[in-house]
Amino acid sequence: MPDESEQLAQVADVRRACADADGQDPLDEAAHLRLKHRGLADTVAAVTAEGFALLHDGQLDLAVAPEARGRGVGGSLAARVLEKDALPVTAWSHGDHPAAARLAERLGFSRERELWVMRRPADVPLPPVESPPGVTVRSFRPGDPLDAVAVLAVNAAAFASHPEQGAMDEAELAQRMAEEWFDPAGLLMAVDEEDELLGFHWTKQHDAERGEVYVVGIAPAAQGRGLGRVLTLAGLHHLVGLGVDEVILYVESDNRPAVGLYGGLGFEHAAADTHVQYRRSR
């Protein structure tokens, strides 16, 4: 049986092959950071050169190398890890793939959530940023520990019902800020006259061509003041100033206020840009 380093190398090979063929990493950011910092600790894993199934804390990550698809590899790998885990289990299909839907049905999973990717060309003109009276938008101060504490507090409150984002803790925040793409100038914070954090927009530059509205979080007490639009615009101006060609974002398909806000700022969603979460409860 391969040791952990060999298994991680096989996972990396399959990820690269899938990304090249599909244009999409089969692992989301949370899974990527977990593998990077913790390896396969606390993970039930089935890994071969043809694909992998990783089960961690009720989340299944499954990928099959392009050349091995259509031969039952995915179902076999999933069965090897699912039989050892308690219910419920969730799994993402990064793209609304018919093959993933068929496999999910065979494994007893049902469609639960849709996450949309919305896109906006950077050359579409942006309206100016107009902050409400008493509100200033500034960048994150990496040398000030209070800024990190404030971001975590607002993030937890704003995403209290979100199954992934709201659980971010100090260690996870530090991990994200240690990534090569992190730029404190791109973490924009709306503060009041006492420098209390009202909301933030964390932007992300993937490469020279693409930026992302990574996270927009508004403190519950500050909602209803238009800060979501203000911060989104501030982040868009920042990303456009970096010279990207396109800005993307991820949003829950049933979050109608957010979809409406982003649509009003020129973001559009195509059916192919739909990620699906499946869930097995029995």
C-alpha positions as CSV (number, residue, x, y, z in Angstrom):
1,M,0.0,0.0,0.0
2,P,1.5,3.4,-0.9
3,D,2.5,5.6,2.0
4,E,1.0,9.0,2.5
5,S,3.6,10.9,0.5
6,E,3.0,8.6,-2.5
7,Q,-0.8,9.0,-2.1
8,L,-0.5,12.8,-2.0
9,A,1.7,12.7,-5.2
10,Q,-1.0,10.6,-6.9
11,V,-3.7,13.0,-5.8
12,A,-1.7,15.9,-7.2
13,D,-1.2,14.1,-10.5
14,V,-4.9,13.4,-10.8
15,R,-5.8,17.0,-9.9
16,R,-3.5,18.3,-12.6
17,A,-4.9,16.0,-15.3
18,C,-8.5,16.9,-14.3
19,A,-7.7,20.6,-14.3
20,D,-6.1,20.3,-17.8
21,A,-9.0,18.4,-19.2
22,D,-11.9,20.1,-17.4
23,G,-10.6,23.6,-16.8
24,Q,-11.5,23.2,-13.1
25,D,-9.6,21.8,-10.1
26,P,-11.7,18.9,-8.7
27,L,-10.8,20.1,-5.1
28,D,-12.2,23.3,-3.6
29,E,-10.1,25.7,-1.6
30,A,-10.9,24.1,1.8
31,A,-9.8,20.7,0.6
32,H,-6.7,22.1,-1.1
33,L,-5.6,23.8,2.2
34,R,-6.4,20.8,4.2
35,L,-4.1,18.6,2.0
36,K,-1.4,21.3,2.0
37,H,-1.3,21.7,5.7
38,R,-2.5,18.4,7.2
39,G,-2.1,15.9,4.5
40,L,-4.4,12.9,4.9
41,A,-4.8,13.3,8.7
42,D,-8.4,12.4,9.8
43,T,-9.2,11.5,6.2
44,V,-10.5,8.2,4.9
45,A,-8.7,7.8,1.6
46,A,-8.8,5.6,-1.5
47,V,-6.1,6.7,-3.9
48,T,-4.8,5.2,-7.1
49,A,-3.2,6.5,-10.2
50,E,-6.6,6.5,-11.8
51,G,-8.4,8.7,-9.2
52,F,-9.1,9.3,-5.6
53,A,-11.8,9.5,-3.0
54,L,-11.2,11.5,0.2
55,L,-13.7,11.5,3.0
56,H,-13.2,14.1,5.7
57,D,-15.7,15.3,8.3
58,G,-18.7,14.2,6.2
59,Q,-17.4,15.7,3.0
60,L,-16.5,13.5,0.0
61,D,-14.0,14.7,-2.6
62,L,-13.9,12.4,-5.6
63,A,-12.0,12.7,-8.9
64,V,-11.2,10.3,-11.7
65,A,-8.3,10.9,-14.2
66,P,-9.7,11.7,-17.7
67,E,-8.2,8.6,-19.3
68,A,-9.9,6.3,-16.7
69,R,-13.4,7.7,-16.9
70,G,-16.4,5.6,-18.0
71,R,-15.1,2.4,-16.4
72,G,-16.7,2.6,-13.0
73,V,-13.6,3.9,-11.2
74,G,-15.5,6.7,-9.4
75,G,-18.1,4.4,-8.0
76,S,-15.5,1.9,-6.9
77,L,-13.4,4.5,-5.1
78,A,-16.4,6.1,-3.5
79,A,-17.7,2.8,-2.2
80,R,-14.3,2.1,-0.5
81,V,-14.5,5.2,1.7
82,L,-18.3,5.6,2.1
83,E,-18.8,2.3,3.8
84,K,-16.6,3.4,6.7
85,D,-18.3,6.7,7.4
86,A,-21.5,7.7,9.3
87,L,-24.2,9.8,7.6
88,P,-24.8,12.4,6.3
89,V,-22.2,12.9,3.6
90,T,-22.0,15.7,1.1
91,A,-20.1,15.9,-2.2
92,W,-19.5,18.7,-4.7
93,S,-19.5,18.4,-8.5
94,H,-17.5,21.4,-9.7
95,G,-19.6,21.8,-12.8
96,D,-23.1,20.4,-13.4
97,H,-21.9,17.2,-15.1
98,P,-24.4,14.6,-16.1
99,A,-21.9,11.8,-15.2
100,A,-21.7,13.2,-11.7
101,A,-25.5,13.3,-11.4
102,R,-25.7,9.7,-12.5
103,L,-23.0,8.6,-10.1
104,A,-24.7,10.5,-7.3
105,E,-28.0,8.8,-7.9
106,R,-26.4,5.4,-7.9
107,L,-24.7,6.1,-4.6
108,G,-27.9,7.4,-3.0
109,F,-27.0,11.1,-3.1
110,S,-29.6,13.8,-3.9
111,R,-29.1,17.3,-5.3
112,E,-29.1,19.8,-2.5
113,R,-27.4,23.1,-3.4
114,E,-26.3,25.0,-6.5
115,L,-23.3,27.4,-6.4
116,W,-23.2,29.8,-9.3
117,V,-20.1,31.3,-10.9
118,M,-20.9,34.8,-12.2
119,R,-18.5,36.6,-14.5
120,R,-18.0,40.3,-15.4
121,P,-15.6,41.7,-18.1
122,A,-13.2,44.2,-16.5
123,D,-13.6,46.6,-19.4
124,V,-17.3,47.4,-18.6
125,P,-17.3,50.8,-17.0
126,L,-17.9,50.9,-13.2
127,P,-19.9,53.5,-11.3
128,P,-18.0,55.4,-8.6
129,V,-17.8,54.3,-5.0
130,E,-20.0,56.5,-2.8
131,S,-19.7,55.6,0.9
132,P,-22.5,56.5,3.3
133,P,-21.7,59.4,5.8
134,G,-19.4,58.3,8.6
135,V,-18.1,55.2,6.7
136,T,-14.6,54.9,5.4
137,V,-13.3,52.1,3.2
138,R,-9.7,51.2,3.9
139,S,-7.3,48.2,3.4
140,F,-6.5,45.6,5.9
141,R,-3.5,46.3,8.1
142,P,-1.4,43.2,8.4
143,G,0.5,44.5,11.4
144,D,-2.6,45.2,13.4
145,P,-3.9,42.0,15.2
146,L,-7.2,43.8,15.8
147,D,-8.0,43.9,12.1
148,A,-7.8,40.1,11.9
149,V,-9.9,39.7,15.0
150,A,-12.5,42.1,13.5
151,V,-12.6,40.2,10.2
152,L,-13.1,36.9,11.9
153,A,-15.9,38.3,14.1
154,V,-17.8,39.9,11.2
155,N,-17.2,36.8,9.0
156,A,-18.7,34.5,11.7
157,A,-21.7,36.7,12.2
158,A,-22.4,37.4,8.5
159,F,-22.1,33.7,7.6
160,A,-23.5,32.1,10.7
161,S,-25.8,29.9,8.6
162,H,-23.2,29.2,5.9
163,P,-21.9,25.6,6.2
164,E,-18.3,26.4,5.0
165,Q,-17.4,30.1,5.2
166,G,-18.9,30.8,8.7
167,A,-16.7,28.3,10.4
168,M,-13.4,30.0,9.5
169,D,-11.2,30.3,12.6
170,E,-7.9,32.1,13.4
171,A,-5.7,29.2,12.0
172,E,-7.7,29.0,8.8
173,L,-7.5,32.8,8.3
174,A,-3.8,32.7,8.8
175,Q,-3.5,29.9,6.2
176,R,-5.4,31.9,3.6
177,M,-3.3,34.9,4.3
178,A,-0.2,32.9,3.8
179,E,-1.2,31.9,0.3
180,E,0.8,33.5,-2.5
181,W,-2.2,35.4,-3.9
182,F,-3.0,37.2,-0.6
183,D,-2.6,41.0,-0.8
184,P,-3.6,43.1,2.2
185,A,-4.4,46.0,-0.1
186,G,-7.1,43.8,-1.6
187,L,-8.9,43.1,1.7
188,L,-11.1,46.2,1.9
189,M,-12.8,47.1,5.1
190,A,-15.7,49.4,5.7
191,V,-15.3,51.1,9.1
192,D,-17.2,53.7,11.1
193,E,-15.8,56.8,12.7
194,E,-14.6,54.7,15.7
195,D,-12.8,52.3,13.3
196,E,-15.3,49.5,14.1
197,L,-15.6,47.1,11.2
198,L,-19.0,47.2,9.5
199,G,-18.2,44.9,6.6
200,F,-15.4,43.7,4.3
201,H,-14.7,42.7,0.7
202,W,-11.8,40.3,0.3
203,T,-10.7,40.3,-3.3
204,K,-8.4,37.7,-4.9
205,Q,-6.2,37.9,-8.0
206,H,-5.8,34.4,-9.5
207,D,-3.4,35.5,-12.3
208,A,-2.8,38.4,-14.6
209,E,-6.1,37.9,-16.4
210,R,-8.6,37.0,-13.6
211,G,-9.7,38.4,-10.3
212,E,-12.4,37.3,-7.9
213,V,-14.9,38.8,-5.5
214,Y,-13.7,36.3,-2.9
215,V,-15.8,37.1,0.2
216,V,-18.1,40.0,0.9
217,G,-19.3,40.0,4.5
218,I,-21.5,42.6,6.3
219,A,-22.0,42.7,10.0
220,P,-25.7,42.0,10.8
221,A,-26.1,45.3,12.6
222,A,-24.8,47.2,9.6
223,Q,-27.0,45.5,7.0
224,G,-29.5,47.6,5.1
225,R,-27.2,50.5,4.6
226,G,-26.0,49.6,1.1
227,L,-22.6,48.5,2.3
228,G,-22.6,45.4,0.2
229,R,-22.8,47.4,-3.0
230,V,-20.2,49.9,-1.7
231,L,-17.7,47.2,-0.8
232,T,-18.3,45.2,-4.0
233,L,-17.7,48.3,-6.1
234,A,-14.6,49.2,-4.1
235,G,-13.2,45.7,-4.7
236,L,-14.0,45.8,-8.4
237,H,-12.2,49.1,-8.8
238,H,-9.2,47.6,-7.0
239,L,-9.2,44.5,-9.3
240,V,-9.6,46.5,-12.5
241,G,-6.7,48.7,-11.3
242,L,-4.6,45.6,-11.2
243,G,-5.2,45.1,-14.9
244,V,-7.3,41.9,-14.9
245,D,-9.5,41.0,-17.9
246,E,-12.3,39.4,-16.0
247,V,-13.7,39.2,-12.5
248,I,-15.6,36.2,-11.2
249,L,-17.5,35.4,-8.0
250,Y,-19.3,32.5,-6.4
251,V,-22.8,32.9,-5.0
252,E,-25.5,30.5,-3.8
253,S,-28.1,30.3,-6.6
254,D,-31.0,30.9,-4.2
255,N,-29.4,34.0,-2.6
256,R,-31.7,36.3,-4.7
257,P,-30.6,39.6,-3.0
258,A,-26.9,38.8,-3.8
259,V,-27.6,37.6,-7.3
260,G,-29.6,40.8,-7.9
261,L,-26.8,43.0,-6.6
262,Y,-24.2,41.3,-8.7
263,G,-26.4,41.2,-11.8
264,G,-26.9,45.0,-11.4
265,L,-23.2,45.5,-11.4
266,G,-22.8,43.6,-14.7
267,F,-22.1,40.0,-13.6
268,E,-23.7,37.2,-15.6
269,H,-24.2,33.5,-15.0
270,A,-24.1,30.8,-17.7
271,A,-25.6,27.3,-17.1
272,A,-22.2,25.7,-17.5
273,D,-20.9,27.8,-14.6
274,T,-23.0,25.8,-12.0
275,H,-21.4,23.8,-9.2
276,V,-23.7,21.3,-7.5
277,Q,-23.6,19.9,-4.0
278,Y,-25.1,16.4,-3.4
279,R,-26.1,14.9,-0.1
280,R,-26.6,11.4,1.2
281,S,-28.7,11.3,4.4
282,R,-29.6,7.6,4.5
